[in-house]
Amino acid sequence: MKSLFKAVALITLFSVLTRALGFFFRIYLSRVLGAEALGLYQVSMSVFGVLLTIVSSGLPLVISKLSAGLGAKNQKKEEFSMVTTALIIGLISSIILCAVVLIFNKVFNLLFTDDRCMVILIIMLPAVIFSSVYSTFRGALWGHSNFFAVCITELFEQVVRIIACVIIVGGASTVLGYAMSAAGSLTIACLLSAVFVVILYFVYGGRLKKPKNYTKKLLKSSIPITGVRIASSLIQPIIAIIVPLRLVSAGYTSAQALSIYGIAMGMTLPFIFIPSALIGSLSMALVPDLSSAVVKQETDHIKNRITSSLVFTMFISIFFIPLYIGAGENIGLFFYDNSTSGLLLASSAWIMLPLGLTNISSSILNALGLEMKSLKNYILGSILMLLSIWFLPKYIGVRAIIVGMGICMTLASILNIKMISKATNAKLNIFKPLFKALLCCLPVAALVSFITGILNNFIPLFFNLAISCTLGGICFVLLCEVFGLINISTCMIEVKNKLKIKKTHKKKKFKQT
């Protein structure tokens, strides 16, 4: 448990820092690029995301599992051969994908409502090849639980991208020029991060050996995982195509449709994914932990890990919901000077719960070897989402994206949790704490809204948000304590005991010296 806690803490620290940089980078992009250029960039990114998913989604997870197993058996040569095989698979698939896009560029151009998007996508294509190299060596480092190396490469990529974008954007003067600059910074960052992770792999003792018969095993295990990610990524370009078209049919102009889509995807959704920093850290540390427990047939350990992970995910996700509902408009005004993004945030806050549960439950299913089940569940939810974004824009505008995502993730998370319970023969007692946590949201959201409404007339937005969200967060934690969802006193005692142990250990070392 301690090793998992430390791993989660380390991953979270880097993840929060990386995501914080990415978050403020998105704010910078939205302000510098403008709504139209941001819309072009987001539409192009949605197609690029599909290509990236094919070469760098399922493979790293499978590499990490195989590396952990071979490393535990001290079969270093076999491990190095497996990594080499995975590298070749990644390079070949990425080169083929890029060639297909270039050869059939006119066909791909039909996916876009604006011809400028194709130019932006072509600038991003080299990043697909660089990312295939990056994901292979990252998976090998992950398999040995070298979370520091994995995290530092992600942080490095974010920093390089920000620096490159700031430099390149300075020379842009048109809408297309700004969007192209953002795309160029992404390609540069992927190249340098690939070089960086290769260096780290060799520094930590990794090598490349003659590839052996691991191709079938790698593909068989990675295809279902990649299928889930591809299904997820395919949804993005479909949404990017359908939503603007349906908004135009509802009476929006093309520019208005792109702008509101850019606001929803580029300004609102980044806030929705903030809890994913913690949940993603848990998922990353949980996969090798559960995989090892499955091999050792540690049934109690598996059940306890799964239950505690689901409850933790619920608490983190729900914590942000009342804050966004109560202070959403002010958040949009403060970060983007755009009230529409804040109003969208307030109305979409609820989807953080099913989103978080889907993420953690999918990771658990992957660790249990049930990747195909996760894929089927996600596809079912995605069908409902596509129906929502086709029929609902006429009635609720761009909010159809939010409703569709919520329906998709809710169905997927419910089916995933049922599958986990069936596979482990465990009763996952999570619905009672879920109901209590949701009840806590109501008074907290009302409190935050009341405080922000009063403070709007007296203090600047920054202090308004700081005070209202801090008080709201404290109130939520206290209510969770009252309902028995958390035990603050027990946590404080554990912290004090750990501090005492550390002090005692330091005193002993000092006396010995």
Residue pairs with C-beta under 8 A, 6 or more apart in sequence:
4 285
4 286
4 289
4 305
7 145
7 147
7 284
7 285
8 281
8 282
8 285
10 147
10 148
10 151
11 147
11 151
11 280
11 281
11 284
11 285
12 277
12 278
12 281
13 151
14 151
14 152
14 154
14 155
15 151
15 154
15 277
15 278
15 280
15 281
16 277
17 155
18 151
18 154
18 155
18 158
19 274
19 276
19 277
21 155
21 158
21 159
21 162
22 158
22 270
23 270
23 274
25 158
25 161
25 162
25 165
26 266
26 267
26 270
27 335
27 336
28 162
28 165
28 166
29 38
29 41
29 165
29 182
29 266
30 38
30 262
30 266
30 267
30 336
31 336
31 337
32 169
32 178
33 41
33 169
33 178
33 179
33 182
34 175
34 178
35 258
35 259
35 262
35 263
36 175
36 255
36 258
36 259
36 262
37 175
37 176
37 178
37 179
37 182
38 179
38 262
38 266
39 258
39 259
39 261
39 262
39 266
40 114
40 116
40 117
40 120
40 175
40 176
40 179
40 258
41 120
41 179
41 182
41 183
41 266
42 240
42 261
42 262
42 265
42 266
43 112
43 113
43 114
43 117
43 237
43 240
43 244
43 258
43 261
44 112
44 117
44 118
44 120
44 121
44 124
44 179
44 183
45 124
45 236
46 233
46 236
46 237
46 239
46 240
47 108
47 111
47 112
47 117
47 121
47 236
47 237
47 240
48 121
48 124
48 127
48 128
49 233
49 236
49 237
50 230
50 233
50 234
50 236
50 237
51 97
51 98
51 101
51 125
51 128
52 127
52 128
52 131
52 233
53 226
53 229
53 230
53 232
53 233
54 93
54 97
54 226
54 230
55 90
55 93
55 94
55 97
55 128
55 131
55 132
55 135
56 90
56 131
56 132
56 134
56 135
57 135
57 225
57 226
57 228
57 229
57 230
58 221
58 222
58 223
58 224
58 225
58 226
58 227
58 228
58 229
58 371
59 86
59 89
59 90
59 135
59 136
59 139
59 218
59 222
59 226
60 135
60 136
60 138
60 139
60 142
61 139
61 222
61 225
61 287
61 366
62 86
62 139
62 218
62 221
62 222
62 225
63 82
63 83
63 86
63 136
63 139
63 140
63 142
63 143
63 218
64 139
64 140
64 142
64 143
64 287
64 288
65 143
65 221
65 287
65 288
65 291
66 79
66 82
66 143
66 214
66 217
66 218
67 79
67 82
67 83
67 139
67 140
67 142
67 143
67 144
68 143
68 144
68 145
68 288
68 291
68 292
69 295
70 76
70 78
70 79
70 82
71 79
71 143
71 144
76 207
77 209
78 212
79 140
80 206
80 207
80 208
80 209
81 209
81 210
81 211
81 212
81 214
82 212
82 214
82 218
83 136
83 137
83 140
83 206
83 208
84 208
84 209
84 210
84 211
85 211
85 212
85 214
85 215
85 218
86 136
86 139
86 214
86 218
87 133
87 136
87 137
87 208
88 211
89 215
89 218
89 219
90 132
90 133
90 135
90 136
91 129
91 132
91 133
93 132
94 128
94 129
94 131
94 132
95 129
97 128
98 125
98 126
98 128
98 129
101 108
101 121
101 122
101 125
102 122
102 125
105 118
105 122
108 118
108 121
109 115
109 117
109 118
111 237
111 241
112 118
112 241
113 241
113 244
113 245
113 254
113 258
114 254
114 258
116 175
116 176
116 179
119 176
119 180
120 176
120 179
120 180
120 183
121 183
123 180
123 183
123 184
123 187
124 183
124 186
124 187
126 187
126 190
126 191
127 186
127 187
127 189
127 190
127 191
130 187
130 190
130 191
130 193
130 194
131 190
131 194
133 194
133 197
133 198
134 153
134 190
134 193
134 194
134 197
137 197
137 198
137 200
137 201
137 206
138 150
138 153
138 197
140 201
140 206
141 149
141 150
141 197
141 200
141 201
141 204
141 206
142 150
142 284
142 288
143 288
144 204
145 288
146 204
147 284
147 285
149 197
149 200
149 204
150 284
152 200
153 193
153 196
153 197
153 200
154 193
156 192
156 193
156 196
157 189
157 190
157 192
157 193
157 196
158 189
160 188
160 189
160 192
160 193
161 185
161 186
161 188
161 189
162 185
164 184
164 185
164 188
164 189
165 181
165 182
165 185
168 181
168 184
168 185
169 178
169 181
169 182
169 185
171 177
171 181
172 178
172 180
172 181
221 371
224 371
224 372
224 374
224 375
225 366
225 371
227 371
227 372
227 375
228 362
228 371
228 374
228 375
228 378
231 375
231 378
231 379
231 382
232 378
232 382
235 382
235 385
235 386
238 386
239 389
239 401
239 404
240 261
240 265
242 386
242 389
242 390
243 257
243 261
243 389
243 393
243 398
243 400
243 401
244 254
244 257
244 258
244 261
245 257
246 389
246 390
246 393
246 394
246 400
247 256
247 257
247 260
247 261
247 393
247 397
247 398
248 254
248 257
249 393
249 394
250 393
250 394
250 397
252 260
260 340
260 397
260 398
261 398
263 338
263 340
263 341
263 344
263 398
264 341
264 344
264 398
264 401
264 402
265 401
267 332
267 335
267 336
267 338
267 341
267 344
268 332
268 341
268 344
268 345
268 348
269 348
271 324
271 331
271 345
272 345
272 348
272 349
272 351
272 352
272 355
273 355
274 320
275 316
275 317
275 319
275 320
275 352
275 356
276 355
276 356
276 359
278 316
279 313
279 316
279 317
279 356
279 359
279 360
280 359
282 309
282 312
282 313
282 360
283 359
283 360
283 363
286 305
286 309
286 360
286 363
286 364
286 367
287 363
287 366
287 367
289 305
289 367
290 302
290 305
290 306
290 364
290 367
290 368
291 367
293 301
293 302
293 305
294 302
294 367
294 368
294 369
299 424
302 424
302 426
303 424
303 426
306 364
306 420
306 424
306 426
306 428
307 426
307 428
307 429
307 430
309 360
309 364
310 357
310 360
310 361
310 417
310 428
310 430
311 430
311 433
313 356
313 357
313 359
313 360
314 353
314 356
314 357
314 430
314 433
314 434
314 437
315 437
315 480
315 485
315 486
316 356
317 352
317 353
317 355
317 356
317 357
318 352
318 353
318 437
318 438
318 440
318 441
319 473
319 476
320 349
320 352
321 349
321 350
321 352
321 353
321 441
321 445
322 349
322 440
322 441
322 442
322 444
322 445
322 447
322 448
322 472
322 476
323 444
323 448
323 469
323 472
323 473
324 331
324 345
324 346
324 349
325 346
325 349
325 441
325 445
325 448
325 449
326 346
326 444
326 445
326 446
326 447
326 448
326 449
326 450
326 451
326 452
326 468
326 472
327 448
327 449
327 452
327 464
327 465
327 468
327 469
327 472
328 342
328 343
328 344
328 345
328 346
328 347
328 349
329 339
329 342
329 343
329 346
330 342
330 452
330 456
330 461
330 464
330 465
330 468
331 342
331 345
331 465
332 338
332 339
332 340
332 341
332 342
332 343
332 344
332 345
333 339
333 342
333 461
334 461
334 462
334 465
335 341
336 342
344 398
344 399
344 402
347 399
347 402
348 399
348 402
348 405
348 406
350 406
351 402
351 405
351 406
351 409
354 406
354 409
354 410
354 412
354 413
355 405
355 409
357 409
357 413
357 416
357 417
358 378
358 409
358 412
358 413
358 416
361 374
361 413
361 416
361 417
361 420
362 374
362 378
362 412
362 416
364 416
364 420
365 371
365 373
365 374
365 416
365 419
365 420
365 423
366 374
368 420
368 423
368 424
370 419
370 423
373 416
373 419
374 416
374 419
377 411
377 412
377 415
377 416
377 419
378 408
378 412
380 411
380 412
380 415
381 407
381 408
381 409
381 410
381 411
381 412
381 415
382 408
384 404
384 407
384 408
384 411
385 404
385 405
385 407
385 408
386 404
387 404
388 400
388 403
388 404
388 407
389 400
389 401
389 404
391 400
392 399
392 400
392 403
392 404
393 400
396 403
417 428
417 430
420 426
420 428
421 427
421 428
433 485
436 480
436 483
436 484
436 485
437 480
437 483
437 485
439 483
440 476
440 479
440 480
440 483
440 485
441 476
443 475
443 479
444 472
444 475
444 476
444 479
445 472
447 471
447 472
447 475
448 468
448 469
448 471
448 472
451 467
451 468
451 471
451 472
452 464
452 465
452 468
455 463
455 464
455 467
455 468
456 464
459 467
477 486
477 488
480 486
481 487
481 488
